[in-house]
Structure formats: structure tokens, C-alpha cells
Amino acid sequence: MLSSQAKPVIGIPANFIQPNEMSSGNHSSSHKYALTAIELCGGVPLVIPALRERVFIRDILSIIDGLLLTGGAANIEPHHYGGLPFPPNEKIDPERDNTVLPLIRGCVDNTIPVFGICRGHQEINVALGGSLHYRIHELPGKNDHRMNRALSTRGERFALRHQVDLIENGLFHKLLGDTQVMTNSLHAQGVDRVAPGINVDAVSEDGVIEGISLPDSGTFTVGVQWHAEYHPLYHELSDKLFRAFGNAAREHVEKTR
């Protein structure tokens, strides 16, 4: 039996990358997510390989106290939400799709906290029955939310870029005590039809859904469209969201170990 001081295990699903036909593939995740799981969530990061087997999913759910969903270059395949097929050259990661989507549903069923970032925000919505826009910048009245690849440094690309309005009396507003925040922006897809039971907590100036939560999950279940892991130490809302996620993961430890 572990003591009440046991650190929560924060599961971080990996992207699956197969650079060529000769390679068996690699499971990868950015270093920043693991560091944030330690420094802001007070947890022990566990990178989860993209393996879709049902038994593996069940075993992971028995180990983790929180699920931190990362960004990724590939988009969620549209057959998961009834969307139109992608063009042939679209980056996809079916191994991640088929690992993460059931993991999210399993976490909700087992009251395990979930924090989704960028692609992870979209995964929460899809896993719970919502849909996505394929290309936000092609919609009338929407801005281009994609990464500006003309910028020369990573710091410039991840810099705060546009305003996000926080829904009054929503989770984000209550955490920050304000109704506006600046965020970075590095995505082409975005939430379209919101999944049943999900609240919209944050919206960009052009109406793109930037933050969601599942209030009836019994724990912290939240997604943000911006890359909250990139500068949480000087972005107050991102910092508070990570810490709230960490607190929920510690509560899971107390209840289950």
C-alpha cells in the first residue's frame, strides 16, 4: 500500500512516427510535457506508446492517475467523427487515434482526470461524440490559426498571438478571475460540433472554440486549443490549469491507492 504522499502517475500518450517503410516506427512526445507533469502537476510522467490493443488500454487505466494529451503534427482521422475523407497527402496517426480515443472514454468512465492540449483538446471532443472543422482558415469570417512558418525561431512561433474570451462564470473565468487572455495559436483543425455534456469555456475573437470542460465527469476534464505547455510559468491561466489538473490527479491517488 502506497502512502498518502505517493505522487500521481501522469500518462502522456505518444505519437507514432514511421519515417520510412524500412523502419518499425518510433513512439515520441515532446520533452516539455514530461517536465510540466513533474514541475507543475507534481507527478511522475509515464509515456504511453501508441498501441491500440484493448487489454493494453485497460492496463494503462489501472496505472495512471491523470491523462495529459499532447499536441501532434497529424490530425485525427475524420471517420472518427463522421467528417469528409482527408486528401491523400494529409498527415495521419491511426495508432494514436486508436489508443487515445478509448483511453479518454476510459478515463471519463473511471473518474481519471484528463487535460488535453491542442490535438488533445480536439481528441476529447471527438472521443465524447463531437466533431471537428478540417481547415478553420477556409471558413467564412475565421482567421488563420496555423503556425506561422515564416518565423525563424521556435520562441517566435509559440509567442502569444491572439485574444481569447473566457465565458463568464465558467471554469476558466473562475480560475483566472478575468474574462480575457492572450494565447499562442498553432492549429488548422478545430472543434465544430461540441460533444454532449461538454461546456465551452473559452472562444477566440473569431469564434473558434479554445477551451472546453466536462463538468459532470466528477473530476478535472479539460481541453485547451493553445499550447499551454510552452510557457506556463509566465501564462497565468495555463499555470493554474496545470496545477488544477495535478490536484485532481493527487485526489485520484487518495481515492484509489
MOCOR-V806034 format. One record per helix or strand. SS is the DSSP state (@ for helix, = for strand). FROM is the first residue (numbers start at 1). TO is the last residue. Records with the same first field share a line. If there is no record, write none. Layout:
# MOCOR-V806034
SS->FROM-TO + FROM-TO
This chain:
# MOCOR-V806034
=->9-13 + 15-17 + 26-28 + 44-48 + 66-69 + 75-75 + 92-92 + 113-117 + 132-133 + 162-166 + 180-183 + 190-191 + 199-204 + 209-213 + 221-224
@->31-39 + 54-61 + 78-80 + 94-109 + 119-127 + 136-138 + 154-157 + 171-176 + 215-217 + 232-234 + 236-256
